[in-house]
Each structure stands twice: as structure tokens, then as C-alpha cells.
Amino acid sequence: MSVAVVGALVAGGLTAVDLLRSSDEDVPVAGQLANTYPTQPQQGWTLVAEDILPGGIFMWPDSLAASYGTAAFTDLGSTLMTTIGTGPGQQTEVVAVDAVTGAVKWATPVDGTISCATQAIDGTLPCVVRQRNTTESTARVQFFDLDTGEIEWEIDRPTASMVEVSDGSVFTVDGLQRGGYTFSRGNSRDLEAQWSTDELWDSECVGSGDSHIFEVVDGIVHFQSARDYVLSASDGRLLSGPDLGNFVALPGQGFAGSHCAIPQPSGGYTTIVADTRGNEKFRVEQDLPAEPWLVSESDNRPYIGSNGAYDIENGTQLWSVEGGQSFSLQKVIGDVVLGVETDTLSAYRLDNGEQLWSTDVGDYFSFAGSDGEKVMLVSESELVAVDLTDGSTSWSLTSDSSRWSWGTANVGLANITNDALTYYPPTGGPAGAPGRLSAANENDDGDNFVTKCGKAPTLTPVEYRTEAAGLVVKMEMKASCPGGDIVSTDAMRVSITDSGASVASAVFDFSDDPVYLPRTDRTNSNGSANLTNTIEREFLYELDSFWRLPNSLGSSSSLTDSTASGTQLVECDDEGTSDESLTSGAPSESRTNSPIKAVRSAAPTTADVETTSLDALRAQANADFPFVTGDLADRWVAQISSKRVGLDAADINGAPVHWTAEQILRQHLQLRLMYPEVRLLWSDEWRTFDLRGWWITVAGLTFADADAANGWCDSRQIAVDQCYAKIVSNSRGSSGTTKYRR
């Protein structure tokens, strides 16, 4: 691909940073995964359709898609919604699934085809239910209680076909006998309380009736079936002309779509870009709009068409991309524009069109989701995660089914087939703003080049998190010399301590990807101190190279994440060989997309490993004690390990072990990485344990009874003698607080 800059990169006085983003908030945007997946996720819970309805299959909560047997679910936060039935088009139940545990919250039988909203209102989910096999229109909108599945109320709506919820209102689409649709906005008691309007099929370009879209985005109602309709959500006014197709919303700016014509123009379609009131701003010939897929609202982001970028106010072309015959720009994720050509995915900078990378993915791939750092693509029966920074494949998952659908599921990612719904917990911490790039440096005079220092850099922990691979520590790296530094050693030991106790210690290799640390002797043009004299990198410590967990090291945002407390210190010791040919260069960008993985573990620096492990066990039990007291005590939990120093017993893999403090800590950390909700207890601190001196690991979930707790053990196939139901308490004795599995 080649990129041509054909217009000013800064328009209307805007800088390159303005063109990249309208806000510096480092937070996810609507539709983005809430947490990251830096490494391949492992299967969490799975719900099998056969267990709900013998012979049943999962289907999309949309009657048209369900008629083809397509499986999908709707993410409502802590609840996932789907439907089930005996075959394509035969939906019989609305099903609500607990997004945390995978348990069925309720399954309510329904007489008719089902099309549900993608958001809830007043604690209910509205669905259009239409009686099957009848020539009469007998639809109604039913409101299902999210907690119980009971139909709280229903409204007869004989011609209703779809329902949606947005901004505290209920939107509906009804068919008209004379050809067209009725669009309405109301509430859960009166579907036309705010407005209702009829729109006819007055288009020369009739689309397919085999699919439809109904959505309310950024104050715009969009419905697509036989043609595209775009209306104002506030008053129902039609914003689009009769021949608009390929609609995309432009958050904060309006919308765009192609001008349909039959036969298709030999030169391709023309795109119309309109403001939020439907007023045409400009047209682009031979163009289809790309989707601003995961972006924040902005009034200055360029319009991205299939072949380039245009000033959003006047349509002046800013840059263009020349690709193959089937090439087109298709998606925008933050600062990154993604282009597709058959089996190839390419990425470009939003501000100047510079190509970042291009990678072969596989024929006919589709976009499944993004955590802001990676884009997930579905190619045949494989889910592939591609790094937005360099286009590398971070990981992939395969399935024995090609009929699967992926989507966000509460804080994670899930897929659904006709047979099963499966959840994959995040492997990283909370997601930030999507596709974040640094602004292009247009005036670099070379004065910021750095030189090798000869002293180990200064590292300061910023954040901690655990993922499936181990402990990830985000660090600020700062040169120890005013002229910056080039870190290229193949063996740097990085050891972290907290108040004199070892946290982690491992050796890292920078030879394949040297880090150029910024100078510390520069000032900005206004004379203030240089605010970019550090960069951030993430360091991955695998099992056996760390002893402490995030919630014992600082201010915890969750069990698996924390902000460093400031009491941790880092010792760096260069034990390897550096690349002497590297003498100067431009500073590296500050990024945390791919953690630097340790090449080997190192010994603790403050004491021997046994003492360090005992200290870590004590610190972890102290950190977990408040949660156990407030959320787990006096309820049934699943106990998954009990070990004391000197015990001879099998490990979780069945191998015989003579248990030392080091071995007990290693097992607890391993369980913590496998099941992030687990907690650690010291038996001496709880009355329901008769034996003293035992370290107890429990699942951090409570259950209604002992059988439910044991069911958790069963579902994870943990050995019967290692996982069983237990009550942890200081208000009663041990009698009746244990139930073993058989």
C-alpha cells in the first residue's frame, strides 16, 4: 500500500494531536472490552444448551437471525441474554445467564418468535414476541424482569417487529400495510409517549430483506432493512434522503452513508456526510464510509472513507491510500485506521495516513472486538488477536465450530455457538483508551537524541496486575544520565522489594528490542521542566519469580490490580552484554502493549527463599483478611487447598510433595492465576478450623448451601480430596462447617 498526503495535515488551526483525539482520558469507549487480553485467554465457564433444553440450540435474541439458526447473545453487564429453542426459527425460551458464574439465572418460556432490545430499562428487558404460523399480526412487547424472568407487563403492539432502549426511552419499529414503517419513542408503559412517525418505502434502491439493523446511537435512530432510515432521536424527524445506504454514525459529528443508485455507477458509489441535524456537509466520489468503530465523541476527527481521510468540515482530502482492487479502509480504533484487502489487514495513522503495519490474517475474516491494544478477528474457526502497535499476532484460539459469535461479556469476552456459551476471563488489567498513538513529530530537530549512559536506569513501579502468565509490573524507566540511555543488555536483573521484603526478582533481555530512554536535561520551549523524561514498560514475572500479589502491594482497584504504594524499591543489576554498536538514537515511545517477559527467575534479594515465602504468605493472608471477614465469613465457600509446612501430600497435579513454605506459596499463586477470585487464610485466625498452622486457600465466592459450593469444585474438575464445601467463621465452632465431596 502507498500513502499520499494530498491535503494539509492540520486543518483549521488544529494540531496533529487534535486530529488524533479529542480527549486525553485514558478510558475505554462504548463497545470496547473493559479489560485487556495480552496473552491467550483460558476457558472460564461454559453453559451447554442441552443442559437447559434437551435437544435445544442457542439462537440470537432476534427473530430474523434466529430463523437462520444464528447464535448470539446480548451483554447487559452482569447478565448475558440469549434465546433457546428446538431448531432454527423455533425460539421457545428467553434465557438469562450470570456473566460471572455462567449459571442460568432464569429461562422463561415464550409463545412466539422473539426479538429483544440490547439494553434494559427500569430493571426489565423489553422483547417483541410475535405468534408463529398466523396470518394475523399478533405481536406484543413483553418486559422481562432481569432478576426473576417474570413478565412484569406487556403491551399489545400487533405490527411491532423490533424494540430498542436508549437514554431511558423505549424505541419501536412497526410495519405498515401500505409499505413502510412506523417509528416510535416512548417509555415502558406508553410506547408512543414522546413521538411516533410513519415513513414509506420511497426509495429506488430496495435492499435485502434478509437482514436488518435497529440501533440508537449518538442521538440518531437508524433502521436498515429494505432501505436505510435515519431519524432524530429527540423528535423523530427524518434526517436522511430516500436513497441513503451503508449508514455509519460519526460520534459527535453526525453520520455518513452512500448515495444508492441502480444500476451501480461505473465509478463506484458517492458518500454523503451530514451533520447531526441531517444537513449535508460534503460528498466524496467513489467512496464508501469506514466505521468509527471504537472512538470517543469528537468534533474534529477526520472523516475516513474507503480510500482516505477528509476534513470533517469541508471535505478537503488530507491523505489517501492506494491499495488493490478489493482494498478499503473499514474501521477506526482510536488513533488507528484499519484497512482490509481479502486476507490482509493493514493499519494507518489517523492523523497523517502513515502505514504502521500490514499482516496476513486469512481469507474472509471479520472483526470480533478489541481491548484497545489488540483487535480480535474471526477467520474461519479461529479467533486471532493482532497487536495494534506492530501488527504481530499475539495469540489465537481455535474452535471445532465455524458457527460461533464473539462479543463483550461484562468485564470479559465470550463466544456462543448453537451448542454452548463460553466465557474467557481477561488475562490483563483494565483497558485504556483504544488505539492510542503518540502525535507525529513534525519538527524534530534531532536535539532530543539520546546517548548510552553506562549506568543502570532507575525503575519505579506504577501498577501491578496478575494475569494467567504471572505478575505484570508497569514501571517508569528513567535514565541515570542527563543525556538519556540505551538499554540493550541481554541480562538485566530487576528485583523489587517492599519495606525490606522481596516482591519479585527476574532477569530480562533487552537485546532484541532496546529501550532508548529520554534525556533528562531538556526543557520545553516555555522553560518548564521536561515532562517526558521517563517512559513506561511492563515487566512480566512468571511463577517462581514473584512472591507477592497486587492487593498486598498498594491501593487495589480489584483483586488482580493495584496502584503501587510508593514503598516498593527496584534494584537493577546489569549481568549481561550490551550492543556496543548502539551509541545514539531517538527516544522510544512510551507504550505498554506487550510486557517484557523474563528470561529466567532470580533469587530473592532480602532473605532466603523459605523466609521470603513465609513473609509473603503472611502478607497475603493479611491483605485478604478484610474481604474474608466482610464477604465470605459465615457462608458456604469452596475450600481448594489446605497445607502446612512439613506435610507430605499430593499437589493439584497429583505429584507427591514435601510441603515447604516455598511450595505452599507456589501452589497458592498458581491457584490464584487459575482462579483469580481465590483468597488465602491462616487457620489460627478462624474458629472453624480445629488444626493450627495451616494455610487455607478458598474460592472468593459464596454459595447458598454446601452442595452448591461442591458443585463449583465439580465444574472445575478439582480432585474430590482437595476441594470441598466449608464455612469460615469466628462466631461458631467447627461442627457442621465442612461437607466433603463423594
C-alpha positions in Angstrom: 0.0 0.0 0.0 1.1 3.5 -0.7 0.0 6.7 1.1 -0.3 10.1 -0.4 -0.6 13.2 1.7 -2.8 15.4 -0.5 -4.0 18.0 1.9 -2.8 19.9 5.0 -2.3 17.6 7.9 -3.5 20.3 10.2 -6.7 22.0 9.2 -8.5 25.0 10.7 -5.6 25.6 13.2 -5.8 22.0 14.6 -2.7 20.2 15.6 -1.8 16.6 14.9 -2.8 15.8 18.5 -6.2 17.3 17.8 -6.6 15.1 14.8 -5.8 12.1 16.8 -8.2 12.5 19.7 -10.5 15.0 21.4 -9.8 13.9 24.9 -6.8 12.7 26.9 -8.9 10.5 29.2 -7.3 7.0 29.2 -10.6 5.1 29.4 -12.4 2.6 27.2 -15.1 3.7 24.9 -18.5 2.2 24.2 -18.3 -1.2 22.7 -14.7 -1.8 23.8 -13.6 -4.6 26.0 -13.3 -3.4 29.6 -10.2 -5.4 30.3 -7.2 -6.5 28.2 -6.0 -9.8 26.7 -2.3 -9.5 26.3 -1.9 -13.3 26.3 -4.1 -16.2 25.1 -7.2 -16.5 27.4 -8.2 -19.7 29.0 -11.7 -21.0 29.1 -13.6 -19.9 32.2 -17.2 -21.2 32.5 -19.2 -23.0 29.8 -23.0 -23.3 29.6 -24.3 -26.1 27.4 -27.6 -25.6 25.6 -28.5 -29.3 26.1 -28.5 -28.7 29.9 -31.2 -26.1 29.6 -33.4 -27.6 27.0 -32.7 -31.2 25.9 -32.2 -31.1 22.1 -32.1 -27.3 22.2 -29.8 -24.8 20.5 -28.9 -21.3 21.4 -30.1 -18.6 19.0 -29.8 -14.8 18.6 -32.5 -12.9 20.5 -33.6 -11.6 17.1 -36.3 -13.5 15.2 -34.9 -12.9 11.7 -31.4 -14.0 12.6 -32.8 -16.9 14.7 -34.7 -18.1 11.6 -31.3 -19.0 10.1 -30.2 -20.7 13.3 -27.6 -18.0 14.1 -26.4 -18.0 17.7 -25.6 -14.7 19.5 -26.0 -13.2 23.0 -26.6 -9.7 24.4 -24.3 -8.2 27.0 -26.2 -6.5 29.8 -23.3 -6.2 32.2 -23.7 -8.8 34.9 -26.3 -10.6 32.8 -26.0 -12.2 29.3 -29.2 -12.7 27.4 -29.9 -15.2 24.6 -32.7 -17.5 23.4 -33.0 -21.2 23.0 -35.3 -23.5 21.0 -35.5 -26.8 19.2 -34.2 -25.6 15.9 -33.8 -22.6 13.5 -36.7 -20.2 13.9 -38.1 -22.2 16.8 -37.2 -20.0 19.8 -39.1 -21.2 22.9 -37.4 -19.5 25.9 -35.6 -16.3 26.8 -32.5 -17.2 28.8 -30.6 -15.0 31.3 -27.1 -16.1 32.3 -25.0 -14.9 35.2 -21.9 -13.4 33.5 -19.7 -14.1 36.5 -20.5 -17.7 37.2 -22.2 -18.9 34.0 -25.2 -20.1 36.0 -28.7 -19.8 34.4 -30.5 -17.0 36.3 -33.8 -17.9 34.7 -35.3 -19.3 31.5 -38.8 -18.1 30.7 -40.9 -19.9 28.1 -42.3 -17.7 25.4 -45.0 -18.4 22.8 -43.7 -17.0 19.6 -40.7 -15.6 17.9 -38.5 -13.3 19.9 -36.6 -10.0 19.2 -35.2 -8.3 22.3 -33.6 -4.9 23.0 -29.8 -4.7 23.6 -30.3 -2.6 26.8 -32.6 -2.8 29.8 -35.0 -0.2 31.2 -36.4 0.0 34.7 -34.9 -3.4 35.6 -36.6 -5.1 32.7 -35.7 -6.2 29.2 -38.3 -5.5 26.5 -38.8 -8.0 23.8 -41.1 -8.2 20.8 -42.9 -11.6 20.8 -44.9 -12.5 17.7 -47.1 -15.5 17.5 -46.0 -18.1 14.9 -47.9 -19.5 12.0 -50.6 -17.0 11.8 -51.8 -14.6 9.0 -52.8 -12.0 11.6 -50.5 -9.5 13.3 -50.5 -10.6 16.9 -47.3 -9.1 18.3 -46.8 -7.7 21.8 -43.9 -6.1 23.7 -43.2 -8.0 26.8 -41.0 -6.7 29.7 -39.0 -9.4 31.4 -37.7 -8.8 35.0 -33.9 -9.1 34.9 -33.8 -10.7 38.3 -36.6 -13.3 38.1 -37.5 -13.6 34.4 -41.2 -12.9 35.1 -43.1 -10.9 32.6 -43.7 -7.7 34.6 -46.2 -6.3 32.0 -46.9 -6.4 28.3 -48.2 -4.0 25.7 -50.2 -5.2 22.7 -48.4 -4.0 19.5 -49.8 -6.1 16.6 -47.4 -4.8 14.0 -44.3 -4.4 16.1 -41.1 -6.0 14.7 -38.2 -4.6 16.8 -37.6 -2.8 20.1 -34.6 -0.9 21.5 -33.7 1.0 24.6 -31.6 4.2 24.8 -31.4 7.2 27.0 -34.1 6.0 29.3 -36.6 5.5 26.5 -38.1 2.6 24.5 -37.9 2.8 20.7 -40.0 0.6 18.4 -40.4 -0.3 14.8 -43.7 -1.4 13.3 -44.5 -2.5 9.8 -47.1 -0.5 7.7 -49.6 -2.3 5.5 -49.1 0.2 2.7 -45.3 -0.3 2.6 -43.0 1.3 5.1 -42.6 1.6 8.9 -43.8 3.3 12.0 -41.1 4.5 14.3 -41.9 5.5 17.9 -40.3 6.7 21.1 -41.9 6.3 24.4 -41.5 4.6 27.8 -42.1 1.2 29.3 -45.8 2.0 29.7 -46.6 4.1 26.7 -44.6 3.2 23.5 -45.6 6.5 21.8 -45.3 8.8 24.7 -42.7 11.1 23.0 -43.4 10.7 19.3 -44.5 8.4 16.5 -44.0 8.9 12.8 -44.7 6.9 9.6 -42.1 6.6 6.8 -42.7 4.9 3.4 -40.6 2.8 1.1 -40.0 5.7 -1.3 -36.6 4.6 -2.5 -35.4 3.5 -5.9 -32.8 1.3 -4.2 -34.5 -1.5 -2.3 -32.1 -3.5 -0.2 -32.3 -7.1 1.1 -35.0 -8.2 3.5 -32.7 -11.0 4.8 -31.1 -8.8 7.4 -32.0 -5.8 9.5 -30.4 -3.3 11.9 -32.1 -1.2 14.6 -29.9 1.0 16.7 -30.0 4.3 18.6 -26.5 5.9 18.6 -25.4 9.4 19.4 -28.9 10.9 19.3 -29.7 9.2 16.0 -32.2 6.4 15.3 -31.1 4.1 12.5 -33.1 1.3 10.9 -31.9 -0.7 8.0 -33.9 -3.4 6.1 -35.4 -2.7 2.7 -33.6 0.7 2.9 -31.8 2.9 5.5 -33.9 5.2 7.7 -32.1 7.9 9.8 -34.2 9.9 12.3 -33.6 12.3 15.1 -34.0 10.5 18.4 -35.3 13.7 20.0 -38.3 14.4 17.8 -38.5 11.6 15.1 -37.7 13.9 12.2 -36.3 12.1 9.2 -32.7 13.1 8.7 -31.8 11.0 5.6 -32.8 11.1 2.0 -34.6 8.1 0.5 -31.6 6.7 -1.3 -29.1 6.5 1.6 -27.3 3.2 2.2 -24.3 1.9 4.1 -25.0 4.1 7.1 -22.4 4.8 9.8 -22.6 7.0 12.8 -19.9 9.6 13.3 -19.9 10.1 17.1 -20.1 13.8 17.9 -20.3 14.8 14.2 -23.3 13.3 12.6 -23.5 10.4 10.1 -22.4 9.3 6.7 -23.7 6.9 4.0 -23.5 6.1 0.4 -25.9 7.5 -2.2 -27.6 4.5 -3.6 -28.2 4.3 -7.4 -29.4 1.4 -9.6 -27.6 0.4 -11.7 -24.5 0.9 -9.6 -22.4 3.8 -11.0 -19.4 2.5 -13.0 -17.1 4.7 -10.9 -18.5 3.5 -7.6 -20.8 5.0 -5.0 -20.8 8.5 -3.7 -20.7 9.1 0.0 -22.8 11.9 1.7 -21.5 13.3 5.0 -24.1 15.1 7.1 -24.2 16.8 10.5 -26.3 15.8 13.5 -29.4 17.6 12.0 -29.1 15.9 8.7 -27.7 18.8 6.8 -25.3 17.7 4.0 -21.7 18.9 4.6 -19.9 17.4 1.6 -19.8 14.5 -0.8 -16.9 12.2 -1.6 -17.0 10.4 -5.0 -16.1 6.7 -5.5 -16.2 6.1 -1.7 -17.9 4.1 1.0 -17.7 5.2 4.6 -15.4 3.5 7.1 -16.9 2.9 10.5 -15.6 4.9 13.5 -15.9 1.7 15.4 -14.2 2.4 18.8 -13.7 6.1 19.1 -14.8 8.8 21.6 -17.0 11.7 20.6 -15.2 14.4 18.7 -16.0 17.5 16.6 -12.7 17.4 14.7 -11.8 13.8 13.9 -11.3 13.4 10.1 -14.0 11.6 8.1 -12.5 8.3 7.0 -13.7 6.9 3.7 -12.7 3.7 1.9 -9.6 5.3 0.4 -8.5 8.1 2.7 -9.2 10.9 5.2 -11.1 14.2 4.8 -11.5 17.3 6.8 -14.8 16.8 8.6 -16.0 20.4 8.0 -15.3 20.9 4.3 -14.3 17.6 2.8 -10.8 18.6 1.9 -8.7 15.4 1.4 -6.0 15.1 4.0 -4.4 11.8 2.8 -5.2 8.8 0.7 -4.2 5.2 0.4 -3.7 3.3 -2.8 -4.5 -0.4 -2.4 -5.5 -3.3 -4.6 -8.8 -3.7 -6.4 -10.6 -5.1 -3.3 -8.9 -2.8 -0.7 -10.8 -0.4 1.5 -10.4 1.3 4.8 -13.1 -0.2 7.1 -12.6 0.5 10.8 -11.3 3.2 13.1 -10.0 2.2 16.6 -8.9 5.3 18.4 -5.9 6.7 16.5 -5.6 3.7 14.2 -7.4 3.2 10.8 -7.7 -0.4 9.7 -7.8 -1.4 6.0 -8.8 -4.7 4.5 -7.9 -6.5 1.3 -9.1 -10.1 1.0 -6.8 -11.8 3.5 -4.7 -8.8 4.6 -5.2 -6.4 7.5 -3.3 -3.0 7.4 -3.1 -0.2 9.9 -2.5 3.5 9.3 -2.2 6.6 11.5 -5.3 8.7 11.7 -3.5 12.0 11.6 -1.3 11.5 8.5 -2.1 8.2 6.9 1.4 6.7 7.6 1.2 2.9 7.3 2.0 1.3 10.6 2.0 -2.4 9.5 0.3 -5.0 7.3 -0.3 -8.6 8.1 -1.8 -11.7 6.5 -4.8 -12.9 8.6 -6.7 -15.4 6.4 -9.4 -15.3 3.9 -12.8 -13.6 4.7 -12.0 -12.6 8.3 -14.3 -10.4 10.3 -13.9 -8.1 13.3 -14.9 -9.6 16.6 -13.8 -7.0 19.2 -10.9 -5.0 20.7 -9.4 -4.3 24.1 -7.9 -1.1 22.7 -4.4 -2.7 22.5 -5.3 -5.6 20.2 -8.0 -6.2 17.6 -9.7 -9.6 17.6 -10.5 -11.1 14.2 -12.5 -14.2 13.3 -11.1 -16.2 10.4 -12.9 -19.5 9.7 -12.9 -21.3 13.0 -10.1 -19.3 14.6 -10.0 -16.1 16.7 -6.8 -14.2 16.2 -5.5 -11.2 18.3 -3.5 -8.7 16.3 -1.4 -6.1 18.2 -2.5 -2.6 17.1 1.1 -1.3 17.6 3.0 -3.6 15.2 0.5 -6.0 13.6 2.0 -9.1 15.3 -0.2 -12.0 16.2 -0.3 -12.1 20.0 -2.4 -15.3 20.3 -5.1 -17.3 18.7 -7.9 -19.7 19.7 -9.4 -22.4 17.5 -12.8 -24.0 17.6 -14.3 -27.1 16.2 -17.3 -25.0 15.0 -17.3 -22.3 12.3 -20.7 -21.0 13.5 -19.6 -19.0 16.5 -20.2 -15.5 17.6 -17.9 -13.4 19.8 -18.7 -10.4 22.0 -18.1 -8.5 25.2 -19.4 -10.2 28.3 -19.4 -8.0 31.4 -15.7 -7.4 32.1 -14.5 -10.1 29.6 -15.0 -11.9 26.3 -17.3 -14.7 25.4 -18.3 -16.8 22.4 -21.5 -18.6 21.6 -22.4 -21.5 19.2 -25.7 -23.3 18.9 -24.3 -25.8 21.4 -22.6 -23.7 24.1 -21.9 -20.3 25.6 -18.3 -20.0 26.9 -16.6 -17.2 28.8 -12.9 -16.3 28.7 -11.7 -14.1 31.6 -9.3 -11.3 30.9 -5.6 -12.1 31.1 -4.6 -8.4 31.7 -5.7 -5.4 33.6 -8.3 -2.7 32.9 -8.3 -1.4 29.3 -7.4 2.2 28.5 -8.3 4.4 25.6 -8.3 2.4 22.3 -5.6 2.5 19.7 -3.6 5.3 21.4 -0.7 6.6 19.3 1.7 9.5 20.0 1.3 12.5 17.8 3.6 12.6 14.7 6.7 14.6 15.4 6.8 17.2 12.6 9.5 19.5 14.0 12.1 17.2 15.5 15.5 19.0 15.1 17.4 16.0 16.5 18.2 17.8 19.7 16.4 15.1 21.7 18.6 12.2 20.6 19.9 10.1 23.5 23.3 8.5 24.1 24.4 5.5 26.1 24.7 6.1 29.8 26.8 3.2 31.3 24.8 3.2 34.5 21.7 1.1 35.2 18.4 3.0 34.7 16.1 3.9 37.6 12.9 1.9 37.6 9.8 2.9 39.7 6.7 0.6 40.0 3.5 2.3 38.9 0.9 -0.5 38.8 0.7 -4.2 39.5 -1.7 -6.8 38.0 -1.9 -10.6 37.7 -2.8 -12.4 34.5 -2.7 -16.0 33.5 1.0 -15.8 32.8 2.1 -14.3 36.1 2.7 -10.9 37.8 2.9 -7.9 35.4 4.5 -4.7 36.8 4.2 -1.4 35.0 7.3 0.6 35.6 8.6 4.1 34.9 12.0 3.8 33.4 14.3 6.8 33.7 17.9 7.3 32.6 20.6 7.7 35.2 22.5 10.1 33.0 21.3 13.6 31.8 21.9 12.6 28.1 19.5 9.6 28.3 20.4 6.0 27.9 20.2 3.0 25.6 19.2 -0.2 27.4 20.3 -3.2 25.2 21.7 -5.7 27.7 20.8 -9.3 27.2 20.6 -9.9 31.0 19.4 -7.3 33.5 18.2 -8.5 36.9 15.3 -6.4 38.1 14.4 -7.1 41.7 11.5 -5.4 43.6 11.2 -5.1 47.4 8.5 -3.8 49.6 9.5 -2.4 53.0 12.5 -4.7 53.0 10.7 -7.9 51.8 11.2 -9.3 48.3 8.3 -8.9 45.9 9.8 -10.3 42.6 13.1 -10.9 41.0 14.0 -12.0 37.5 16.3 -11.4 34.6 15.2 -9.6 31.4 16.7 -9.5 27.9 16.6 -6.1 26.0 18.9 -7.2 23.2 16.1 -7.8 20.6 14.2 -4.6 21.5 16.5 -2.0 23.0 14.9 0.8 25.0 16.0 4.4 24.3 15.4 6.4 27.5 14.8 10.2 27.0 17.2 12.9 28.1 16.6 14.4 31.5 18.4 17.7 30.8 15.9 19.2 28.3 13.2 21.8 29.0 10.1 22.7 27.0 10.0 25.9 24.9 8.2 27.7 27.7 11.0 26.9 30.1 9.1 24.4 32.2 10.7 21.1 33.2 10.6 18.3 30.6 7.6 16.2 31.3 8.6 13.3 29.1 11.9 12.2 30.7 10.5 8.8 31.5 8.9 6.0 29.5 6.7 3.1 30.7 7.3 -0.5 30.2 5.5 -3.6 31.6 7.6 -6.4 33.1 6.2 -10.0 33.3 7.3 -12.1 36.2 6.3 -15.7 35.8 5.6 -18.2 38.6 8.7 -18.9 40.7 10.0 -15.3 40.1 7.5 -13.4 42.3 6.2 -13.8 45.8 3.6 -11.1 46.3 0.2 -10.3 44.7 -1.2 -6.8 43.8 -3.7 -6.5 46.6 -0.9 -6.7 49.2 1.2 -4.0 47.4 -0.8 -0.9 47.1 -4.2 0.6 46.5 -6.3 -2.1 44.9 -8.8 -1.4 42.2 -9.7 -5.1 42.1 -8.4 -8.4 43.3 -6.0 -8.6 40.4 -4.9 -5.0 40.1 -3.4 -2.3 42.3 -1.6 1.0 42.1 1.9 0.9 43.7 2.0 2.3 47.2 5.4 4.0 46.9 7.0 1.8 49.5 8.4 -0.5 46.8 12.0 -0.1 45.6 13.6 -1.6 42.4 17.2 -2.7 42.1 18.7 -3.1 38.6 21.9 -5.1 38.0 23.3 -5.5 34.5 24.6 -9.0 34.4 24.9 -9.4 30.6 26.3 -7.9 27.5 25.1 -4.8 25.7 25.2 -3.9 22.0 28.2 -1.6 21.7 27.2 -0.5 18.2 24.2 1.4 19.6 25.5 4.8 20.6 22.7 7.2 20.0 19.1 7.4 18.8 15.6 8.9 19.2 13.8 8.2 22.5 11.4 5.2 22.5 7.7 5.7 22.6 6.1 5.1 26.0 3.9 2.0 25.5 2.7 -0.9 27.5 1.1 -3.1 24.8 3.4 -6.1 25.1 5.0 -6.9 28.5 8.7 -7.7 28.5 8.9 -11.4 29.6 11.6 -12.5 32.0 14.1 -15.0 30.5 14.7 -16.6 33.9 13.8 -16.2 37.6 16.3 -14.9 40.1 16.6 -15.4 43.9 15.0 -13.0 46.4 17.4 -10.3 47.4 16.4 -9.7 51.0 16.4 -13.2 52.6 16.5 -16.9 51.6 13.5 -18.3 49.6 11.9 -20.0 52.6 11.9 -16.9 54.8 10.7 -14.8 51.8 7.9 -17.3 51.1 6.7 -17.3 54.8 6.7 -13.4 54.8 4.7 -13.4 51.6 2.1 -15.9 52.9 1.7 -13.8 56.0 1.4 -10.6 53.9 -1.2 -12.2 51.6 -3.3 -13.5 54.4 -3.3 -10.1 56.0 -4.3 -8.5 52.7 -7.2 -11.0 52.2 -8.5 -10.9 55.8 -10.8 -7.9 55.4 -12.5 -9.4 52.4 -12.9 -12.8 54.0 -14.3 -11.1 57.2 -16.8 -8.9 55.3 -17.8 -11.0 52.3 -17.1 -14.7 52.9 -17.4 -15.4 56.7 -20.3 -17.4 57.9 -21.3 -18.5 54.4 -20.5 -21.6 52.4 -17.4 -21.4 50.3 -15.3 -23.8 48.3 -12.0 -24.7 50.0 -9.5 -25.7 47.4 -6.3 -26.3 49.4 -5.0 -26.7 52.9 -1.3 -27.1 53.5 1.2 -26.8 56.4 5.0 -26.8 56.4 6.3 -30.3 56.7 3.2 -32.0 55.2 3.7 -34.8 52.7 0.7 -34.8 50.3 -0.1 -34.6 46.6 -0.1 -31.3 44.6 -3.0 -30.3 42.4 -1.5 -32.3 39.5 -1.3 -35.4 41.7 2.5 -35.3 42.2 3.8 -36.1 45.7 5.3 -33.0 47.5 7.0 -32.4 50.8 5.4 -29.1 51.6 7.7 -26.2 52.4 6.7 -22.5 52.7 8.1 -22.1 49.2 5.9 -24.9 47.9 2.8 -23.7 49.7 3.2 -20.2 48.3 3.9 -21.5 44.8 0.7 -23.6 44.9 -1.4 -20.7 46.2 0.0 -18.3 43.5 -0.7 -21.0 40.9 -4.3 -21.3 42.1 -4.6 -17.5 42.2 -3.6 -17.4 38.5 -6.0 -20.2 37.6 -8.9 -18.9 39.6 -8.4 -15.1 40.3 -11.2 -15.0 42.9 -9.4 -17.1 45.4 -8.2 -15.9 48.9 -5.7 -17.0 51.5 -6.4 -17.7 55.2 -4.3 -18.7 58.2 -6.2 -21.4 60.1 -5.1 -20.0 63.5 -7.2 -16.9 62.9 -10.6 -18.8 62.4 -12.5 -20.9 64.9 -14.0 -23.3 62.3 -10.5 -24.8 61.8 -9.5 -27.3 64.5 -5.9 -27.6 63.4 -3.3 -24.9 63.9 -0.6 -23.8 61.4 -2.4 -24.4 58.1 -2.5 -22.1 55.1 -6.0 -22.4 53.5 -7.0 -21.3 50.0 -10.7 -20.7 49.3 -12.7 -19.6 46.3 -13.8 -16.0 46.9 -17.4 -16.8 46.1 -20.3 -17.6 48.5 -22.9 -20.3 47.9 -26.4 -20.9 49.1 -25.6 -24.3 50.5 -22.8 -26.9 50.7 -24.0 -28.7 47.6 -23.6 -25.5 45.5 -20.1 -25.0 46.8 -19.2 -28.6 46.0 -20.8 -28.0 42.6 -18.2 -25.3 42.0 -15.5 -27.9 42.6 -17.2 -30.3 40.3 -17.5 -27.8 37.5 -13.7 -27.2 37.6 -12.8 -30.9 37.9 -10.7 -30.4 41.0 -9.9 -33.6 42.9 -12.5 -34.6 45.5 -10.0 -34.7 48.3 -8.7 -31.2 47.5 -11.9 -29.2 47.0 -15.0 -29.2 49.2 -17.5 -27.1 51.0 -16.5 -25.1 54.1 -17.8 -22.4 56.3 -15.2 -19.9 57.6 -16.3 -18.3 60.8 -15.3 -16.8 64.2 -18.8 -16.8 65.6 -19.2 -20.6 65.8 -17.2 -23.8 66.3 -16.1 -26.3 63.6 -19.1 -28.7 63.9 -21.2 -28.7 60.8 -19.0 -26.4 58.8 -17.5 -29.0 56.4 -19.1 -31.1 53.7 -16.9 -33.4 51.7 -17.5 -34.5 48.1 -18.0 -38.1 47.3 
